Amino acid sequence: MEEDLFIIRYSMKRGESPSLVAAAVVLFDIDGTLIRRAGPHHRVALEAAALRVTGRPCSTDGIPVQGMLDGDILTAMLQRAGLSSPAIRHALPAIMAQAQRIYLHTAPRDLHARVCPGAKALLRRLRRQGIPAGLVTGNLSRIAWRKMESAGLRSYLSFGAFAEMGRTRAALASLALSQARRRGWISPHTRLWLIGDHPNDVNAARANSIQSIAVQTGLSSADELAGHSPDLLLEDLRSLDHRSLLA
């Protein structure tokens, strides 16, 4: 089985160890894809951090946060609070750092009940078959990893790209793929997938010329997702046979 999933690729550079080229690499969104209804703690952390850094009360109320990066959410909040674009650019790094600290102190410790149907079973099968899994998420990095730890999913995920690392979801997907290439996992024959619950996930996959799987476990309707033509559209991850990722 292992021989079916990997090709041993020996580096030509003296002294380097061989690396394993994976038959597939799978990237996951978090909210609405791996977990859902994780509580208000993330939103509250963004609002509290913005207030602490700028002194301006800010709220996510009325902002369509689904599918957005945390940086875009914060920008929209600060614009509504009356900050200028230069002031927002100056404040964002400090707000992002503060938001992550706040979340780590206030986040729920147990999100096991919030794991989306089929998510953990799929991640377990991918790890068993040697298929690397990573994150492409609009969450800030420390918030993302804490969610995964609290949900019992952290050990299945070995890399990722997060809100502070890029300006668009497509850019984050590109960064995650670059990480996988640097680790030697990707060859011209490796199947590359991005799984998410929002049209932005489908569009990010298309922008990077990789395949997309849309799941209906978030707020987007089946019709909305279908309108963006994902390669696969599933009710939830229980419907996904990992072998189809290799076909």
Summary of the structure (lengths in Angstrom):
residues: 247
radius of gyration: 18.7
end to end distance: 15.2
largest distance: 58.9
contacts: 843
relative contact order: 0.18
helix: 47%
strand: 15%
